[in-house]
């Protein structure tokens, strides 16, 4: 049967929205024969950096010769981006039949993300993967991925986001995310605010020795030649060249390296060369992705205050005459905090309306910028915003596209001459 028809049945499940809990996905996994028990799972949870950290770790394990799966969300252009085996998107030719089988087994009220999570487990089992790096959708304890037992939890930087679902304070969010930790399993964490660190330590009790945190048990530094030095628990690696751009990737790379060290300590073979090559060959679309041309265009999925701060710092590595910002957001975002670190760097702003539910209109976003005393031009669609920026730009300017992963997806689809469906979840 055509994949488009089966995907439409899956997308129809978005009517159930986001519903925390693992009961429905647990029931579905049981009906499928518990495929999640056929491979080892590493959970990746946090606010920012989940995709990049997962990409680094997956790349290291692939270079070590293992059969590695990676599950992520959302996709930018194609649904198959969510399901990668040894770095390659899952085959569309196989997807239709396997998604159909999962849909036929799904409870009537199972959500889009719950079914997608069970689909990942089903496919990874059928493909006989050794390890699966599973990125949480949004939360932790109540995230659908928590129905799959993990042998390790990786915590990327935790900050305020999705407060309507996860809690109104960073401490509430940290408790939800750290709630996915399985007792007695190792935890690798990025550097965190002190209040978050305390909550993570509580979640690791009584065996706090299972927690390894950036800045304590391992560290990373930039060199003047834009390479990294990593100082870990068992090994030191110098002059690493990350395959992902951005100064903030140092922390993501270090967390992945520390996770790989712990996996190696547990008996999984990882030769020294895999650490170095895994970091250098990692790739992840839509994050500090530079599109060559005249003028150049930089795509980044920064969509919350912490992500925007990291993006602003990373821009110091780029040379340009003027920075032209094409941006749009979803209407549940803290736009004042998101744009605060970027506005001092920007020369012109072009607002757009992302082609997704809950998008903030370009005119509403323009009104916000005007209240900040900054001029902005409402452009309507994302592509119209790109066209307006290009018409105003000189050869030495840089066009920055950010504010939502969904507008990055629209641009990537347009560049690839593909249809964009604006799918959430």
N, C-alpha and C positions, 0 to 999 in steps of 0.2 A: 504494500500500500504506500501511497506517496507520503513522504516525511511531513510535508506541509499540513496534511490533514490530521496526522497524529499530534503534531505540535499544537494545532488549534485546539484540540481536546485538552491538552495540558494547559495552554494559556487560559482556557475558560475557567480553570480552577483559581485564577486570580480573584474571582468574585468572593472567595472566602477570606481574602486579605491576609494579614499576618496574625497568626494565632500561636502564641508561645505554648510549649509543651511537647513531650516526646511520645505520648500514648498512641497517637494516630500513626506516626511513622514507625513506631515499634510494632504495631499490629501489621502494618504493610510488610515490613521486613520479615516478620514471622510467616506471613502468607507466601513470601517468595523463598522460604527455606532458610532464612537467616544468612544471606550471602556475605554479610559483613564479618562473619566468623572465619572466612576463608583467606583473609589477608590481615596484615598488621596495619594499624591506623595511628597516625600522628595528628593530633588536633592543633589547629592554628587559630587563635582567638585574639581579638584586640580591636582597636578603633581604626588605626592607620597602619599600613605596611604589611597587612596579611598576605596580599597577593605577591608582593616582592619577596618577602621572607620565604613564602612557600616555593616561589620560583628558584631562589638560591638553593634551598635545601633539596628540592627535587633534582636540580641540576647536579649537585654533588653526588647524590645517590645513583643517578643515571650514569655519571662518569665512573662510578665504582662498579658498574656492570649489573645493577639490580633492575628488575622490572618494576617501574615506579609509576603510580597514578597520582594525578593532582586534580582536586575538585575545588572550584572557585565560583564566585558569583559577584556581581551580575556579569553577563556577557556584554561585549561591546557591539558586535555586529551579528555573529552567528551563535546559535545555541550550543554548538559543539565546542566552543571555546571553554565551556565550563568543565569539560571532561577531557583530560589529556593523559595519554599513556606514553611514557618515555619522551615527553615534551611535544608530542604530536596530538593535534585535536582528534577526537574520536571520529571514526568513519560515519559519514551520513548514511552510507549504504546499509550499515548494521543498525543504526539508531532506530529506525522506524519500527522494526519488529520488536526490539527490546523495550522501547518505550511503550508500545502497544501492550506488551505482556504486563508491564508494571501498572499501567492504567487499568487494565482489566482486574487486577488484584487490589486496587486502591480502595480504601473506605470511601463512602460517598462524600464525606466532609473533609477529606484530606486536602491540604493546601498545595499550591504550586510548588513551594520550596520543599515541602515534605516529600512530595512525589519525586522531585528532582534529586533529593538526597538519597532516597531509596533506589532510584535509577542508577545513581553513581555506584552504590554498593553492588547492585546487580551486575552492572557492566564490568566493574573491576574484578568481581569474582569470576565471571565468565571468561575474562581475559587473563586470568591466572597471575595477577600482579603480586609482587612480594610485599610492597609497602604502599600505602595510600596516604598522601598528605591532604588532609581534609580541612578546608577553610570554613569556619563558621559563617553563617549568613549574616547575623547581626549580633546575637547575644552570646550565651554560653550555656549555663545550666538548663535553660528552656529552649535552646536552639535545636532544630531537628537533627543536626549532626551529633548531638549529645546522646542520641539513641545508639550510636556506634561506640563501643568501648575503645578507648585510646590507650596506647602504652606510653604515651608522652603527651604533654601539653606545652605548646609554645604560646607565650603571651607577648604580643607586639604592643607598642605604646597605647595606653588607655587614656582617653580624654572624653569630653562631653560630645555626644552625638546620639541621635535617636532617643532623646530623653522621653518622648511620649510612650516609648515601649520599655526602656531599660531602667528608668529612674531619673530623677531630677538633679542628682549630685554625682560627682565623679566617684564617690565612695559606693553609691548604690550601683552604678554601672560596673565598677570593679568587682563587687560581690557577685553580680549576675554572670560576668564573664569568667571569673575564677571558679565559679560553681561547677564548671565542666570537668575540673581536675579529678582524676580517678585516684582514690587513696593509694598511697604507696608507689606512685609512679613519678618519674622525674618531671620537673617543670623548668623550662628555660624561659627567662623573661628579659625583655628589653629594659632599659632604665625607665623607672616609673616615679611619679611624685611620691613623697614619703607616705601620705595617707593610703595610696594605692598599694605601695610596697607592704605596709602592715597587713592589709586585707589579704594579699597574696600569701604572706607568711602564715596567717591564720588558716587559710584554705589548705596549706601544706601540712598543718599540724596532724599528728604529733611529730612527724619526721620532717623537720624543716631542712634537713640536710639534702633533701631531694631537690631543693630550689637552687638554681644557678642563675645569677642575675648579672647583666651587663654592668660593668663598673665595679663589681665585687669579685666574682670568681673568674671573669674573663673581661678583656678590654680590647679596644681597637683605636688606632690613630691614623690620621691622614699624613702622608709624606708630602714633601714639596713637589714631587713629580706626579702628584695625583694618584698615587698608589696607596694601598692600605697595609698596615702591619697589625696582625692579630695575635694576641697573647691569650692562649686558652688554658684549659685545665691540664692537658697532656702534651700540647704541642704549640709551637710558635711558628707562624707563617708570615713571611715578609714580602713586601712589594707585590701584593695582590692587585689585580686590575679588574674591578667589578664590571660585569657586562651591562649593568643598569646605571643610568646617569643620575646625578644628584648627590650632594654632600650627605643628605640624610640616609642614603643607602648604606653608609658605613655601619650603622646600627643594625639594619636588617641583615646585612651580610654576616656580621659578628654573631647574631642570634642563631642564624642558620648553621654557621660553623660550629658553634657550641653544641647545638642539637646533634649535629653529625658526630661530634666527639663522643657524646653520651651514647648514641646509637652504636658507634664502634666499640665503646667500652662494654656494651651488652652482648657483643659477640658477632655483630654484623661486619663483614670485611669491607673496609674502606681504605684503599691504598692512599699514600700521601699525595700522589698526583691528582686524585679525584677532588681533594679539597681545593687545590689551586685552580684546576681546570673548571670545576663546577662553578666557582665564583665568576670566572671570566667568561663562561659561555652562557650564563643565565640570561633569559630575556623575558620581558613582561610588557605587553602592549598597553598604550594609553597612559603610561607613567613617565613623565619627562621624555616623551617621544618626539624627537626632532624630525620634522618633515622638510627635506631639502627643497630648494627653489629660490625664487626671487620675488618677494622676500621670503625668508625662512619662517616656518610656523612651528611652534612648540605646543604639544598637546599634553595636558596633565589632568588627572582625575581628582585633584584637590577639591573637596566639597565640604570641609569642616574647618574650624579655626586652626587646629593643629596641623592639618594638611596644608593649609594656606601659608602658615608660618614657615613650614619646611620648604615650600615652593619658593617663597620670597627669598629665603637664604640661598637656595640653589641657583637662583637667577644671577647671583654674583659671578658664576662661572661662565656666563655668556656675555659676549660683546655685541653691542647694538647701538644704533643712534637713538632710536625711540622705541618704547614698548607700547604696542597697541593691544588692548585687551578685548577679546571677544568672549562674552560670558553670559551664562544663564544658570538659574538655580531652581531647586524644588521649593515649594512654598512653606515647608516645615523647617527651613534652615535658619540659623542665626546669622543673617547676612551682615550685620554690623561687625561681628567678630571675624567672619570669613574674609571680608574685604579690607579690614584695617591694616594688615601687614602688606597688602599689595598696592593700595592706593598711592603711597608715596613714590612708587616706582613707575607708575603708569602715566603715559602722555595722552592717550585717547581711549575711550571706552565705547564699545558697541554691544548693546544688550540684545539678547535673543530669548525666545521662548522655547525650551526643550520640548520635543515631541513625545511627552510622556504624561501620564496622569499626575496630578498635584504639581504641575509646573507653575512657577511664578511667571506672570506675563512680562514681556519685555518692557511694557510701559510702567508697570508697577516697580520693576527693578530700576528703571531710569529715574522714577520719582525719588526712590531711595538715594541714588547718587546725587541728585539735585539738592536734596536736603542736607547732604554732606558737603555741599558747596563745590561739587565736581560735575563737570559737563559729561553727558552721555547721550548717545544716539540710539533710539529704539529702532531695531532692524527687522523685527518679526522672526523669521526662521533663522536657524543656525547658519545655513548656507548663505542667506542674504547678509548676515553679519560678517561672514568671511569675505564675501565680495566687497562689502563696504570698506572693510579694513584694508584689503588688498588695493583698492582704488586710491586710498589715501596714503599708502605706505611707500617709502623709498626703498631702494635696493638694500640699504644697510639697516633697515628697521627689523624688529622681531615681532611677529604676531603671536600672542599667547592666548590659547583657548583653554579655559578652565571653568570651574564652578559646579560641574556635575560630570560623572562618568557617562551620563546619557548624551550630553552634547559631544563629548569625545567620540562616543560610538557613532553619532550622526556624521561627524566629520570623516571618520575612518571609512564608513560605508560610502560616503560621497566620493572619497578619494579612490576607493576600490570599484566605484560604479555599481554598488549593490543597493538593494532596497533596504530601508531601515524601518523596523517595526516598533521601536520604542518599548521593548518588553522590559518590565520590571521583574523583581524577585531574585 
